[in-house]
Amino acid sequence: MKSIELEGAISEGLLEASAAHNVSMLVMGAYGHARIGQMLFGGTTSKMLHSEASPALALCH
């Protein structure tokens, strides 16, 4: 297992790291936030799923 350091927005860092390491699929956990919080801060899961370059699969519990 390898650790990497991300800078900036989490979604952008994850997309850059997955492209740099030729990741074929990124599995993420997904959970909801209050709508006002998501509107103010955005949602990493939402950004990842809506990105054209995202190899993401979101799992909800």
N, C-alpha and C positions, 0 to 999 in steps of 0.2 A: 504494500500500500504506500502511496506517495502523497504527501501533503504539499499544497501550494498556497501561496498568499494571494488574496484578491484585493484589488484596490478599486475604489469607486462604488458604483451601484452593484449590488449582488447579482442581479440578473445579467448585467453586461459582463461582469467578471466570469460568471459561469459559462456564458456563451463563448467568450474569448478562450477560456481554458479548454472547453470541450472541442473547439475548433483546432486549437494548438496541439491537442493530444489525440486527435482523430477519434473522438468518442462517438460511438454509434447510437447510444441511448443513455439518457440521463434520467434516473428514477428519483422522483422527489415526493415527499409527503405534502399533502395539501390540507389546509384548514382555513376556516373563515375568520375574518375580522369584521368589526362593525363597519357599516358602509361609510360612515364619515371618516373613519381612520384610513380606510382603503382609498377614499377620494383624496385625502390630504397627502398620504405617504405612498400610495400605489401599492401594488402587490407583486412580489417576486414571482409567485406561481403564475399569476395572470400574465405577466410580461413574458415569462418563459413559454407559456402555451401559445401566445399570440405571435411569437417571433417566427419568421420564416426559416431561420437557421437553427431553430431549437430541436434537438433530438430528445425531447422530453416526454415522459410518461408520468402523469400525476395520479397518485393513489390517495383516496379519501377514506378516512375511518369513520 
